[in-house]
Structure formats: C-alpha cells, structure tokens
Amino acid sequence: QVQLVESGGGLVQPGGSLRLSCATSGSDFNINAMAWYRQAPGKERELVAAIAGGRTIIYADSVKGRFTISRDNAKDTLYLQMNSLKPEDTAVYYCNAGRRTNYYTPIYWGQGTQVTVSS
C-alpha cells in the first residue's frame, strides 16, 4: 500500500505561482511512476504531468512551459511547480502513484488539494 498526502494548494491571482507537494509513504512493487491529475468542476479528471525514473514522461498541452513536475527521492516527495497560473487552472489537484508501461496507469490517489486562480 502507498499513502499520498498533498499540500500547497490555495488561492492565487492570475499570473501567480504555487508549488504543490505530495508526501509519499509505503511501498508497492507495481509502482514505477508518479503523476499529478486535476479535476475542475463539471469536468473529467485529467492527467497534468507524470514522471518515471527521474524523467518527465508527459505534460498536458495546456500546462507545457508553465508547470514542472519533479521528485525528491530523499524526501519521498513529489512536487508540481505551477507558474503563470490562469483561471482555467482552477481545479482540485490530485497526486497519484501508478505504473508506466506503454501508457500511464493510475493506482493510488491522494485526497486532493484545491487550487483557485482568481483576481
């Protein structure tokens, strides 16, 4: 079992920045990648960014050049640095631990953290 706890969400003005953190604990041999997802009101949950073996494997087109996913293995923590935030980035952001083969399969979820971009 893997436990994930997100933090760092909040209210920010358009053009601002936030850094989300996801503290991880536990283990599962099926896990070889991690990701951030988000879900806006009335929309489906979408993959924002994923990382495996220290290398970013995917970014959603809508966040390329603005968001950066990273991982500190010594601290067992996943990060999402979000810059140049837009109102359309408003969503609940979820940390995920999963498995990457030819595609990313989500397995474990955090509880989510709210990000609101508004003036």
Sequence and secondary structure as in RCSB ss.txt:
>XXXX:A:sequence
QVQLVESGGGLVQPGGSLRLSCATSGSDFNINAMAWYRQAPGKERELVAAIAGGRTIIYADSVKGRFTISRDNAK
DTLYLQMNSLKPEDTAVYYCNAGRRTNYYTPIYWGQGTQVTVSS
>XXXX:A:secstr
 EEEEEE  EEE TT  EEEEEEEEE  TT  EEEEEEE TTS  EEEEEEETTEEEEE GGGTTTEEEEEETTT
TEEEEEE S  GGG EEEEEEEEEESSSEEEEEE   EEEEE  
